[in-house]
């Protein structure tokens, strides 16, 4: 029950409502003036009876007055310069323009796994240059549903913005284009930026980035009605901004006063993700929708929550890619197990395309070690569910395949499994591995370590003897 004493005002509520500093980087740029008045009116309503009376805390009256004055001053100093009148006559402030500038880019290389690798590098790049990062939509490929086979999915469909804002300033591309771009980046001033001129055919412009040439480049920028009037080139500058000299060179070459928007043709980042940027994955938190779906799936299928999660990358395109292992020391996400300096050794076929016997053996070993009662299989092609059910029948393990139409839900489930086995070379597998690394959950890779899972060639007769316990 609310009560007033000479020492201050005691308010009964679920939890204390801390003062939200309007000058902090996490303060919402849009607020209702009438809501501000209603919130502060509480401080002068001494006799108000509040519901949910669970926790009692005492607030000094001087603090109430300070809060009201600060809110009022903030509104008149920062609000009146940028206001729009809503239908209900509330006064709302539009996003403030970042004087340090912005970075936007097309996530135009590969599918989700590759785009996520690039995103971590771009996040670090924007942070080091101290420019707000415009979060592009994820590019998805659905030939049967969309023109040109591409679909632009808003960034926050899959991930929360608040955790990212703990590390650096971000804004969705949808919000930027609707609220800031009309004044800061009007159509006649839109320039693309790339390392050097790109010209792959006679139809392309000379001395230009040709930022919209091809797919998904063209469909991506067209989604926001963006055309470029000219190009800028940043050679020899690169995206490694670990040292201050590199940052100074970027800011000197492209000062925000002259280049408020750096619109990169592709992601200003390395692939695969640099070692020093892997830990930034801790700021990528699934949206409430994905979290809810994942928890419901687990409760429906693995209520004991002891299940092994595996990713099988075994589509036809992957098989063709594995045929080219000999052409490179590293391939795609392979540094996650072989190391960025190849300290884990060279590539080998089973690491890319593990055979059935290795997959079954590793799954059985994981189930036994972790006393798992379930197996979740995420795949781009063959789930091997029939094989697993046959091999694990005696173990009474429930086998469930993933969602071909919702790979992000599959990733969320892999991140929550008791133990996870992925493909060392796959960037999709790498996403789940990074998520588990930052949450300190155990993981492994198919046919890794090599000495443990890949047999060395032996005499066929001796190999036959080793395969049978009775001998």
Secondary structure by P-SEA (a helix, b strand, c coil): cccccccbbbbbccccccccccccccccccccaaaaaaaaccccccccccccccbbbbbbaaaaaaaaaaaaaaaaaccccbbbbccccbbbbccccccccbbbbbcccccaaaaaaaaaaaaaaaaaaccccccccbbbbbccccccccccccccccccaaaaaacbbbbcaaaaaacccccccccccbbbbcccccccccccccccccccccaaaaaaaaaacccccccccccccccccccaaaaaaaaaaccccccccccccccccccccccccccccccccccaaaaaaaaaaaaacccccbbbbbbbcccaaaaaaacccccccccccccccccccccccccccccccccaaaaaaaaaaaaaaacccbbbbbbccccaaaaaaaaacccbbbbbbbbcccaaaaaaaaaaccbbbbbcccaaaaaaaaaaaaaccccccccccccccccccccaaaaaaaacccc
